[in-house]
């Protein structure tokens, strides 16, 4: 293992590997350390979705940029991440929701995100198995989509290595070395790595890293909440291509996997804070109640597997992204609250440019995601979540 680098990235999920890749692309000597295997935290447990349909300007603008990055990512990384623009379809069950959808659409269209209001009949044309009778309208954006999280992390890591980055799996950071409020490197279970810049991309474990530099776990209050998914046996391709979600139904959603045709089913049942990843029977019962109401045909489909992962949540469900003012050379990109995978290309690019150039061309609102906002009590409007 190398004992020195310009930058050490802690955390090997989609965010960490993206940061490492973009730093290596800029010619930086970078090492990424991951205590498990790359992608073993939240990334490999996510529902694959990528959307622009948020309810605030900062996330909409960032995600519009990210969709453009996702469209080019396979070619850029020379590895197919299976990005498909199959859309996101939100469904309204009340007139109040329809009015809220209209406001959302107006905001999306302001930033050239092509969301539109559609009828239940139009929704059923998009999703043939949909129980359209229970809905009044849909909020539909065909340019949202999904990608393969396994292939994406491997692609970022592969390209980062080709550009000179080192990636050490099963390498746990046990301490961050700080002298005179400047980072000097990290201690790991395999030795010390000296570096002038440390990036905390540990997401659910980010508070533990923050504590190592003396900030305290509550400086950026990120809490791990267990969310779960179930997956069915494969259906015929194209039956439930977009992610379908009636928010009023406990933020439940269904989405056909872009690789094998199985249907991913999620709902807004969460447990925590906890680092426990044990799937629960209560979730299985709860999610299937809603999934079969959205798509009645799922009553006759076998469940193949169930698993749990984390939403690393902040108090306003927006991530902490940027430089920490109190410790020279210490940066963070964590607390994505379920949105880390979809944001990874642009966030990785922006963080790399911030570290190297002090600024970035990515339309990422640094004030909105400011890590210091929590200590000032300046919470943002909550980022729109599902599941």
N, C-alpha and C positions, 0 to 999 in steps of 0.2 A: 504494500500500500504506500502511495506517495505520502510524504510527510509535509508537503507545502503546496499551496495553490494561491491564486489571487482571490478566488471566491469559493466558499463552501456553501452549497445549498443543502438544507436539512429537509428531507421529505421527498419520497419518490413517487408521488401520485401524478396526476395529469398536470397540476400546477408546477410542481417541482421539476419534472422532466422537461416541461416547456421552458421554464426559466433557464435550466442548464443548457438546453439546445440553443436558445437565443443568445445566451452569453457566449457559448462556443462559436456561434456564427459571427459574433463581433470580435472574435480573436482572443477572448478571455481564457486564461488558464483556470478551469473550473472543475471542482470535484462535487459530486452529489453523493450523499450518504443516506441510506434508507435502512431502518432497523429490521424490516422484514424483507419481502421481495417487492420490486417496483409494482405499484398499483394495488398493493395489498390492503390499503386503508379504504377510503371512501370510493375511490375511482372504480375499482373492479366490481363494486356493489351497486353502482348507480343504474338509473333506468334509461340511459343512453340519450336522453332528449336534449335538444338545443333550440332555444327559442329567443325571440325578440320581444315577445308579448309581456312586458313588465308594465308597471303603472307609474313609473317615474322617468324623468329625462335621462339621468345618468346611466341607468341600466339599459334603457332602450338604445341609446347611442353606442354604448360599448358593445351591445349584442348585435346591432346592425353591422358594426365593423367585424365582429367575430364571425358572423355568418359568411362574410366575404372571405375571411381567412380559412374557414372550414371548407369552402368550395375549392380552394387551391391547395389544401393541405396535403392531400395524397401525392400530388405532383411535386410539391416542394420537398416533402420528406422521402420521396421515392419509395413509398410504401402505402398500400391501399388501406385507409382507415374506414372505408365503407360509409362515407357521409352521403346521406340521401335527404333531399328536401321533400319530405312527405307531409309536412305541415303540422300545425297544432290546431285543434278544434275545441274551443270552450263552449259550453252549452248553458243557456239560461232557463231557469224554471219559474221565474217570476218577472213581472213587469219592471220591478226595481232593478233586477239584474240586467234586463235588456237596456235600460237607461244607462246603467254603469258601463255596459259593453260599448254603447255609443260614445261615451266620454273617452273610454280607452282607445277606441278606434280613431277618434279625432286626434288624440295625442300621438298615436303610432304614425298616422298619416303625415303629421307635422314633420316627422323625421324620415319620411319616405319609406316607412315600413308598410307594406301593402295589405294590412289587415282590413277585413270588411265584414259587414253584418250579413248573415245568410239565413234563409228560412229552414225549418226542420226538414222540409222535402229536399232542399239542396244539401243539407247535412247528410241525409240518407244516401244520396247519390255518391258522396265522398266515402261514406262508411256504410256499405250495404247491410251489415248486420245490426246497425244501430236501432235501438228502441226509440224512434223519433217522436212517438206520440206524447211523451212526457215533457217535451221541451218546446219553448216558445221561439227561440232564435239561437243562432250560433255566432261566435266570434272566431273568424277563420283567417289564418295566415298560411298560405301554401309554401312560403319560403322558409318557415321554420323546419326543423328536421331532427335527425338522429345520426349517431355514428357509433362505431364499435370502440368501447373504452379500452379493451385489451389491446387491440391493434394500435390505437392512438398512443398509448403509453410506450409500447414497444417501438413505435415509429420515432417518437421524440427521442427515446433513449438511444436507439440505433444511430440516428443521424448525429446526435450529440457526441457519441463515441467516435464516429467517423471524422468529426471536426476537432477531435483532441480531448474531449471531456473524459473524465474518469467517473465511473459509477460503481459504488461499493454497496452491495446488498448485504443484509444481515449485519449491518454495521450501525450500532446504536450510539447516539451521542449521550454521553454521561455527564458532560459539563461543557460550558462555553467559557473560554479563557478571556477575561476582561482585565485590562490594566489601565488605570487612569482614565476610565470611561471610554476606552477604545478596545474593540475586539482584537484579539490576537490569534484566535484559532479555536478549535474544538478538541475535546478529549472524547475518544470513542472506546468501545470495548476491544478495539484492535490497535489502538495507539493514538497519538496526537497528530493532528493536521493543523499546521499554522496557516493563517489567512488573515488578510486585512478587512475582508468583507464576509459577513455571514448573512444568509437569507433563511428566515424561518418560514418554511412552506410545509410545516407539519400538520396543519389544519386542526383536527380534533386534539392533537397533542401539542399544539402551539403554546398554550399557557405554561406547559412544563418547560419548554425551551426559554420562554420569556423569564420564568423564575430563575433560570440558570444565569442570566445576565443581570439579575437583581431588580427586575421590574415588578415581580410579584404576579401571581396567576390572575389577579383581578384587574391588572392594568388594562388588558384587553380581554373582557369577560367572554371568552369562547367556551361554550358548554357542548359536550357530545350527547346528542339525543339519538336513540336507536330508532331507525326507520326500517321497514321491511318490504320485501317484494315476494310475490309468487309468480311462477311461470308455468304455462300450460304446455301441453303437447302441441306440435305444429298444426297450424291451420293453412288452408289454401292461401297463397300469396295474394295480397291486396285486399283482404277482408277488413282489416283495421289498420291501415297504413299510417295515418296520423296518430299522434297522441290525442286521446279524447278525454275530456274532463268536464263534468258539471261541478263547479266549485261549491255549490250549495250542498252537494252530496258528500260532505266530509272531505272535500278536496280529493276525491277518488279519481283514478284514471286508469285507462287501459291503453296498451301500445303494442303493436305487433313487432316482434324482433326483426330487425333488418337482415339478419343472417340466416335464421332457421325457421322463421314463421311462427314460433311460439309467442304467446301473448303474455306480456308483463302486466301485472295488476298491482296497483298501489293504492293506499288511502292514508288519511291524515291521523292515523294512530301512532303516537310516539311515546317512548319510554325514556326516562332519564331526569337529570343527567346520569349517564352510565357509559362505561366502556364495554359492557357486556354485549356480545353479538349473538346470543342464543335466540333463534326464532321462537315465536310463541304461537300457541294454538288460538288464543284470543284474536290475534291479528289475522290468522287464516280465516276464521269465521267472519270477522268484520269486513275484510277486503272482498271476500267472495259475495257477501250480501250486496255490496254496491256494484261490483263488476258484472254480476249476472243481471242486475237491473239496467245497467247501461247497454250490455250486449246479452240478451236473453239466451242466445245459443251457447254461451259459455257454461250453462248448466249441464251440458252434455259432454264437456271436454275434460280430460284428465289433467290433474295438477302433477307436474313432474318434479318441481323443487321449490323450496322456500329458503330465503336467506335474509340476513340483517346487515345493515351498515350504519354509518353515522351521517347525520346532518350536524356539522360543526357550527353551531348557531351563535350569533351575536345578539345583543338585545334588540337591534333593529333589522336583523336578518340580512344585513349587508356586510361584505367582507372588510377586513382591515388590510389595506394595501398601501405600502409606502415605506418611507424611512423613519426610523425611531430617533427622535431628536436627542434623547438623553445618552445614547450609546453610539459613539462614532463607528460607522461601518456596519451597523445592524439594521436589517430590513425585514419586513414581514409581508407575506401574502397568504392569509389564512382566514378562517371563519366564514367560509363561503355559503354556509347555510343551505346546502343542497344544490348550489349553482356552480361549483368549481369546475366540473368537467366541461360544461358548455362555454365557460369563460376562459378556459386555459390558453388557447392560442394568443389572444390579445393581451391577456395579463402577463404571460411569459415574455412577450415582446416588449411590453411597456416597462416591466421591471428591469429587464436587461438594459434597455436604453437609459432608464433612470440611473442605474448604477454606473454605466460607462460614460454617458453624456450629460447626466444631470437633468435631462428632460426627455420627453417622448412625443413622437408624432401620433401615437395611438390616441383616439378620442376617449381616454380614461380620465374621469373627473377626480383628480387627486384629492380635492377638498371633500368630495362626497364620501370617499373611502378612507379618509384620513384616520390612521390608527389612534391619534390622540383625541378624537372626538368624544370618546367614552369618559375620559377623565374630566373633560369640560362639561359633560352632561348634554352634549349636542347630538342627540340621536336623530337619524334620518327617518323619513317615512319608511315604513317596513317594506322591504322588497317582497313582491308578490311571490308566494310559494304555493306549490301543490304537493299533495302526498305527505 
